[in-house]
């Protein structure tokens, strides 16, 4: 399926085309705008050496929101002129950005060092780009996911081996799930398309667990080294995991958790996304300085976009399933 999307490739030139796009954050360079149909880099948004990591695209595609580690801010970039239109101060080490698929909210995690070493999750209203509310997180709060109905926000606490669940209606924490018996350093989390399960990856113990929709751990499976980014296929039949230390993208049967296949990637490939038509997987690899494109039908490498800075994350527009975003 192809979509009509207005893309401004410079401050003065507007191109109207049936196309889909992938936006890739880069810690050293800024943002890459990639035509997902032609596999061409059509725009570099230069935000040099600002430590651009987490990235999200609003539901209407008019704005990108990126977390700047150096500035301690969320930067809002217009896709009309590729300029920063808003800077929202956060705190130390902002990292993960997650756009709510149903509400006009965006969430970003950041950490504060010191005696407490406490993390926070900030909710930002995407209509006016003001802070709406804030949750206190755990140690090194990082990965985020929403329940299927959008009512709950799940956050992995990497430094204390737990999963926090927040009620977005009451704006209060619902519960903490102790994950210590199941693994070490939980990082990625995703809700299944049918809303019945959550998958959580553990970077240090090299495994993944499934929880039910009441947040009860069900079963675990060993993974390759360093699992982080995780998502479901759009039909819910597969779980894809970025095992970055092994340099692999592993594909599991979502029902049995048996490994079906893997893709050889590169160095420090933390995140990935499907393209909007689900015909390709796009994998940024920070230490390989490239972005890889795989065909989802035959799992072959189609293209490597090389000689980049330090690619971090990727999201698609129109929005698609990935380790950062969900449609």
N, C-alpha and C positions, 0 to 999 in steps of 0.2 A: 504494500500500500504506500502511496506517495501523498505528500501533503503540500498544501500551499502555505508558504512561509515567507514573510517579508524579511530579507536579510540586508542590512546596511553594511557594506564591505569597507566603507570609509566614511569619513565625516560628511562627505558631499555626494556620494554615489549610492543610489538605491537599486538593488537588483531584486526583481520579483521572479520567483521560479518555483516549480514543483520539486521540492528537495527535502532532505532531512540532514540534520547536523549533529556533530559531536563536539562538545566543549571540553578541553583538557586543561587542567591547571598544571602549572610548572613552577617549582620553588625558585628557580633562578630567572626565568624569563617572563612569566605572567600567565597568559591564557592563549591557547591555540583554538581557532575556529576551523573545523574540518568539515568539508562536504562529504557526508557519509555515503553518497551514491557514487561520486567520482573518486573518492578517497584522495582528495586534494586539500592541502592547507590553503585556505582562502583568506585568513587574517591572523595576524599576531597582535594581541593586545599587550603592549609592552608595560609590564609592571616589574621591572628588573630588580632582582635581589630583595624582594619584599617577602619571600617565604610564602608564596601563594600555595595553599594546600587544599583544604576543603572547598568544594564548589557545588553550587546548586543553580537551577534555572527555574524561574517562576512559571506558573501554569500557562500564562499567556505568551511566554517566550520573550517578554520585553526587557527582562533584567537577568543578569547573572550576579550571584552573590558569592564572594570568595573570602576565605579566611587568610589574613596576613599575619604570619608569625612575628615578623619583624616589627610591625606597627601595633600589634595587639588589637586589631580592628577587623570588623567585617566591612568589606568594600563592595559597594553596589555599582555595577557597570551597566550602562544602557546599551542594548543591542541595536539601538538606532544610530548612535554616533560613537560607540565604544569608548565613552568617557566615564570616569567615576562621577556618579551623581550624588553619592551619599557615603559618608564614612561613619561607622557606628563603633565607638570605643567599647572594648570588651574587657580584656585583661591579658594576663600572660598566656602564651602558647595556645591561641585559638586554633582548632584543628578541623573537627568534623562539622559539616554543614548538611542539614536535612530539610528539604522543603515538604511541607505537609501536602498530601495529594488532594485533600478535600477542603481544608480550611486555609484562610489567607494568613498563614503562619509559616515562619522559617525558624529552625532551631540550630543553634551552634554551641559547641562545647569549648570551654577554655579552662585553664588550670591556674591556680595561684600557689606559688611555692612559699615556704616558711614552715612554721611549727605545724600548721594544720595540713598543708599540702592538699587542699580541698579543690575539687573541680566544681564547675557550675554549668548549667544548661540554660541558655537564654532564648526566650521566645520573642521573635520580632514580627511585628505586623507588616506584611508586605504591601499593604495599601498605602501606608504613610511612612514606613521604614523607621518606626519607633519601637523601643523595647516595650513589649506587652506585659511580660512577667518573667520570672526567673526561678529555677529550681536549684537547690544545693545538691550537688552530686556526691560521688564517692571519691576514691583515689583514682586519678587518671581516667575519668569518665571519657568514653570515646565513641564507640559504635552506637548508632541509633536506628530504631525501627518503629513503625506504627502498627497498631492492630488493624485488622481489615476494616473495621468500622470507623477508624480514625480517632477513637476515644482515648486510647492509651499510647503513651510513649515509652518504649523500652530502651534502656541505656546500659551498655556494658561498662563495668568499673574494673579496668585492667589491673590496677594496683592492689585491689582487695578481693579479687575473685568473686565478684557478685554481679547480679543483674538487678537494676532498679526499674520499677514500673510506676509511671506517673499518670494520674487521671487528669486529662486536659480540660474536663468540665469543672471539676472542683479545684483544679490547680494545686493538688496535693499529691504527695507520694502515696501510692497504694500499698506497695510492699517492696521488700528486698528479697531476692532469691539467692541463697547461698550456693555458689557454684564450686566451692573448694573441693568437695568430694569428687568432682567430675573433671577437673582440669586446672591448668594454670594460665593466667593472663588471658581472659576472654576479650576478644577484640571485635569481631564482626557479628552482626545479628540481623536476621531478616524474617519477616512473616510470610508464610506460604500464601499463594493466591487465593486459596479457599478459606484462609483465616484460621485453620485448625492447628497449625504447628508453627513453631519458631525454631530456627537453626542458629546455633551459636558456635563460633570457632574459638579455639584456644591456641594462641601462638606458641607458648613455651612447652606445652605437653603434647602438641601435635595431634589434636583430636577435635571432633565436632560432636555436639549433642543436639538432640531434638527435644523440645518441650511442647506440651499440649497447650491449648488456648486458655488454660487456667494457670499457666506458667510452671507446670510440674514437669521436671526432667523425666524423659521416657527411656532413651537409649543413647548410646555413644558409639562412635566409629573412629578408628585411627585414620589419620590423614598423612600426607607427605609433610615435610618440614616447613614450619612457619605459616600455618593457615591464618589468613586475615580476612580479606574481602570475601563476601558470600552473597549469593542471590539464588532465587529460584528461576527456572525457565518459566515463560509466561503461562504455560499450561499446567505448571506445578508438578510435572513428571520428573524433573531433574533438579539437583542442587549443584551449583557451580562454586568452587572454592579456589581462591588464589593462594596457593602454597608458595609463598614468595622465596623462602630460603631454598626450596627445592627447584625453583625456576619452573613451576608448573601451574597450569590451570586445570584442576581436577573436576571431573564430571561424575556425579553420583546419582544412582537411582533413588528418588526421593522416598520411595516406599520401603525398600530393603536396605538402603544405605550402602549398597555394594558399588564399587567403582566401575564405571562403564568405559571411561576413556580419559585421556589427558592430553593437554596441549603443552608443548615445550615453549616457554616464554623467555624470560631474561632475568636480569638482576633487579631486585627490589620492585617487583610488580605487585603492588598492594591492592589496587582497585581495577575495575573493569566495568564495561557496560555493553548491553546489546545496542545495536542501532535500532531506529524506530520501526523498521520493517522486520526486525529480528533475523535478518539474513547474515549478520556479521556480529562478531564479538570484538570489542576494541579494548586493548590492554596497554595502559601507560607503564613504562618500566623506568624508574628513576635513575638507577645506577647503570643501566644500559643506554640511557639517553635517547630512548626511542619510544614510538607508539606502534604496537603490533595490531594487525587486522586479520581475523580468522573467519573463514567461511563456516557457518554453523551447520551446514548440511553435511559436508565431507570432512570438516575439522582441519582443513589445510590452511596454512599461512598464505594470505593473499598478498600482503604488502607490509613492509617495515618502513615507517617514517623516521629517518635517522638524523643524527647530529643535532639533537635538541638540547635543552638544558637539563632539568631534572623533573620530568613529568611525574605528577602525583596521582591525580584522580580524573575521572571522566564521567560526564552525564550526556544524555542524548536529548534532542528536541526534534519533533514531538517526543515527549518523555517516554522512557522505556525502562524495563527492569535492568537493574545493575547493582553493584555493591554499594553505591551511594544513593541512588534514586529509585523510586518506584512510581509507576504511572497512576 
